[in-house]
Structures are given as C-alpha cells and as structure tokens.
C-alpha cells in the first residue's frame, strides 16, 4: 500500500496484490499505527526509493514499448 497526502489527509493512492508472493506486513509504531519505512530498506524485490525508476521502466519496456 502506498499512501500520499491528499488535501491535507493521508489516503491510499496505490496497492498491490500477488498470489505467488506474500505481501510484507505493514510497519507499525508502538501504538499499532501505520508508520513510514526507511526509503532505502528493501522489502521484497525493491526498496521504496527505487520504485519510481522501476515503474517508469515498466511503462517504457512492457506497457508502451516503442519500435526502434
């Protein structure tokens, strides 16, 4: 799940689902509330700070490939 601030409140802006790969647990603080993770900490195949490059690559190579 990815949350972003929308009009002053945090809202879920994206989520993922995979049958073959278990989804990591949500990081929580001492009160059990969801909390941000370290941007460079790998969870699964990628770290949060490398998602933008991977997402852009997906669009360029898989979804909208250009003929060269």
N, CA, C and O of each residue as an XYZ file, in Angstrom:
272
protein
N       0.832     -1.166      0.000
C       0.000      0.000      0.000
C       0.883      1.238      0.000
O       1.898      1.293      0.694
N       0.489      2.212     -0.775
C       1.224      3.467     -0.832
C       0.260      4.585     -0.461
O      -0.817      4.720     -1.042
N       0.670      5.379      0.515
C      -0.150      6.483      0.981
C       0.503      7.800      0.585
O       1.729      7.900      0.528
N      -0.312      8.800      0.313
C       0.183     10.127     -0.010
C      -0.763     11.140      0.612
O      -1.928     10.845      0.875
N      -0.248     12.324      0.841
C      -1.087     13.375      1.411
C      -1.939     13.972      0.301
O      -1.421     14.487     -0.690
N      -3.247     13.895      0.482
C      -4.202     14.416     -0.492
C      -5.127     15.372      0.243
O      -5.873     14.963      1.132
N      -5.078     16.637     -0.127
C      -5.903     17.667      0.507
C      -5.776     17.657      2.027
O      -6.771     17.774      2.742
N      -4.541     17.515      2.515
C      -4.268     17.608      3.945
C      -4.414     16.318      4.733
O      -4.107     16.296      5.925
N      -4.873     15.245      4.109
C      -5.014     13.965      4.805
C      -4.294     12.876      4.028
O      -4.177     12.945      2.804
N      -3.818     11.880      4.741
C      -3.180     10.762      4.058
C      -4.241      9.810      3.537
O      -5.159      9.429      4.263
N      -4.106      9.426      2.266
C      -5.031      8.490      1.641
C      -4.234      7.456      0.863
O      -3.150      7.748      0.357
N      -4.777      6.239      0.770
C      -4.108      5.210     -0.001
C      -4.240      5.567     -1.481
O      -5.349      5.774     -1.974
N      -3.117      5.639     -2.185
C      -3.134      6.012     -3.591
C      -2.793      4.836     -4.508
O      -3.008      4.912     -5.717
N      -2.262      3.752     -3.939
C      -1.951      2.568     -4.737
C      -1.832      1.360     -3.823
O      -1.494      1.481     -2.645
N      -2.112      0.204     -4.381
C      -1.935     -1.034     -3.631
C      -1.601     -2.135     -4.619
O      -1.766     -1.972     -5.828
N      -1.142     -3.231     -4.109
C      -0.768     -4.335     -4.967
C      -1.294     -5.648     -4.423
O      -1.632     -5.753     -3.244
N      -1.360     -6.645     -5.284
C      -1.827     -7.959     -4.889
C      -1.032     -8.996     -5.652
O      -0.830     -8.868     -6.860
N      -0.587    -10.010     -4.961
C       0.157    -11.077     -5.613
C      -0.203    -12.395     -4.954
O      -0.130    -12.520     -3.732
N      -0.590    -13.377     -5.753
C      -0.917    -14.687     -5.207
C       0.338    -15.488     -4.897
O       0.350    -16.281     -3.956
N       1.390    -15.289     -5.678
C       2.587    -16.114     -5.525
C       3.581    -15.572     -4.496
O       4.374    -16.336     -3.946
N       3.547    -14.285     -4.234
C       4.492    -13.670     -3.307
C       3.727    -13.064     -2.139
O       2.843    -12.232     -2.347
N       4.054    -13.470     -0.906
C       3.333    -12.871      0.225
C       3.639    -11.382      0.353
O       4.772    -10.947      0.145
N       2.616    -10.612      0.696
C       2.779     -9.173      0.871
C       3.362     -8.921      2.258
O       2.870     -9.489      3.233
N       4.396     -8.086      2.376
C       5.009     -7.817      3.683
C       4.016     -7.169      4.645
O       3.065     -6.509      4.226
N       4.251     -7.367      5.920
C       3.399     -6.759      6.931
C       3.567     -5.242      6.915
O       4.621     -4.731      6.538
N       2.532     -4.535      7.322
C       2.573     -3.080      7.408
C       3.434     -2.692      8.602
O       3.274     -3.256      9.684
N       4.350     -1.732      8.421
C       5.185     -1.246      9.522
C       4.314     -0.428     10.472
O       3.577      0.460     10.044
N       4.406     -0.734     11.758
C       3.603     -0.013     12.751
C       4.501      0.542     13.848
O       5.596      0.037     14.094
N       4.011      1.593     14.500
C       4.749      2.172     15.625
C       4.315      1.497     16.923
O       3.577      0.512     16.892
N       4.761      2.012     18.050
C       4.447      1.432     19.350
C       2.972      1.421     19.692
O       2.541      0.642     20.542
N       2.193      2.269     19.049
C       0.750      2.323     19.285
C      -0.044      1.491     18.279
O      -1.274      1.468     18.312
N       0.660      0.821     17.402
C      -0.018     -0.004     16.407
C      -0.493      0.752     15.183
O      -1.240      0.209     14.369
N      -0.064      2.010     15.041
C      -0.453      2.811     13.886
C       0.565      2.641     12.758
O       1.763      2.510     13.010
N       0.085      2.643     11.523
C       0.991      2.511     10.382
C       2.011      3.635     10.397
O       1.687      4.777     10.725
N       3.231      3.311     10.044
C       4.307      4.297     10.043
C       5.147      4.139      8.775
O       5.156      3.075      8.156
N       5.832      5.179      8.408
C       6.685      5.136      7.210
C       7.886      4.236      7.458
O       8.376      4.136      8.582
N       8.351      3.591      6.414
C       9.550      2.761      6.500
C      10.732      3.546      5.942
O      10.556      4.559      5.265
N      11.926      3.069      6.234
C      13.125      3.704      5.694
C      13.102      3.572      4.168
O      12.939      2.465      3.654
N      13.261      4.672      3.440
C      13.141      4.638      1.978
C      14.118      3.691      1.287
O      13.808      3.177      0.212
N      15.277      3.450      1.869
C      16.258      2.598      1.205
C      16.214      1.145      1.696
O      17.011      0.321      1.246
N      15.297      0.823      2.609
C      15.197     -0.551      3.118
C      14.417     -1.412      2.129
O      13.259     -1.137      1.814
N      15.082     -2.457      1.650
C      14.459     -3.353      0.680
C      13.365     -4.181      1.333
O      13.565     -4.772      2.394
N      12.209     -4.215      0.687
C      11.111     -5.065      1.109
C      10.689     -5.827     -0.139
O      10.076     -5.256     -1.041
N      11.009     -7.087     -0.192
C      10.780     -7.839     -1.422
C      11.882     -7.519     -2.420
O      13.060     -7.467     -2.066
N      11.492     -7.306     -3.659
C      12.477     -7.090     -4.719
C      13.067     -5.692     -4.736
O      14.182     -5.503     -5.221
N      12.335     -4.696     -4.209
C      12.775     -3.306     -4.314
C      12.658     -2.559     -2.996
O      11.951     -2.982     -2.081
N      13.358     -1.452     -2.921
C      13.212     -0.514     -1.808
C      12.292      0.611     -2.275
O      12.231      0.896     -3.471
N      11.575      1.258     -1.351
C      10.659      2.330     -1.765
C      11.308      3.416     -2.627
O      10.673      3.945     -3.539
N      12.576      3.751     -2.339
C      13.201      4.823     -3.113
C      13.630      4.395     -4.517
O      14.121      5.222     -5.285
N      13.453      3.115     -4.865
C      13.775      2.675     -6.227
C      12.522      2.346     -7.031
O      12.624      1.877     -8.165
N      11.346      2.584     -6.464
C      10.102      2.264     -7.163
C       9.868      3.139     -8.392
O       9.387      2.645     -9.412
N      10.196      4.414     -8.314
C       9.936      5.321     -9.440
C      10.658      4.863    -10.701
O      10.070      4.856    -11.783
N      11.911      4.486    -10.575
C      12.695      4.052    -11.736
C      12.119      2.748    -12.293
O      11.997      2.596    -13.509
N      11.764      1.810    -11.413
C      11.207      0.533    -11.859
C       9.851      0.734    -12.531
O       9.559      0.086    -13.536
N       9.031      1.612    -11.994
C       7.716      1.878    -12.559
C       7.846      2.522    -13.935
O       7.120      2.160    -14.860
N       8.756      3.462    -14.071
C       8.987      4.104    -15.363
C       9.495      3.089    -16.382
O       9.087      3.106    -17.543
N      10.382      2.209    -15.942
C      10.908      1.175    -16.828
C       9.790      0.235    -17.292
O       9.768     -0.181    -18.450
N       8.872     -0.094    -16.396
C       7.742     -0.939    -16.753
C       6.937     -0.310    -17.883
O       6.584     -0.993    -18.844
N       6.649      0.967    -17.779
C       5.882      1.645    -18.821
C       6.650      1.708    -20.132
O       6.070      1.519    -21.200
N       7.937      1.969    -20.061
C       8.722      2.124    -21.289
C       8.984      0.803    -21.996
O       9.046      0.761    -23.225
N       9.140     -0.277    -21.235
C       9.536     -1.540    -21.862
C       8.403     -2.539    -22.023
O       8.416     -3.327    -22.968
N       7.430     -2.530    -21.135
C       6.390     -3.547    -21.172
C       5.041     -3.027    -21.658
O       4.409     -3.651    -22.510
N       4.599     -1.906    -21.133
C       3.252     -1.433    -21.439
C       3.174     -0.614    -22.710
O       2.215     -0.738    -23.472
N       4.166      0.215    -22.946
C       4.154      1.080    -24.119
C       5.513      1.038    -24.822
O       6.191      2.061    -24.920
N       5.912     -0.139    -25.312
C       7.220     -0.204    -25.975
C       7.221      0.584    -27.280
O       6.225      0.628    -28.003
N       8.333      1.188    -27.553
C       8.464      1.934    -28.807
C       9.208      1.062    -29.813
O      10.125      0.325    -29.451
N       8.816      1.150    -31.048
C       9.524      0.379    -32.068
C      10.767      1.157    -32.481
O      10.704      2.351    -32.774
N      11.866      0.474    -32.498
C      13.144      1.133    -32.842
C      13.770      0.454    -34.010
O      14.846      0.854    -34.453
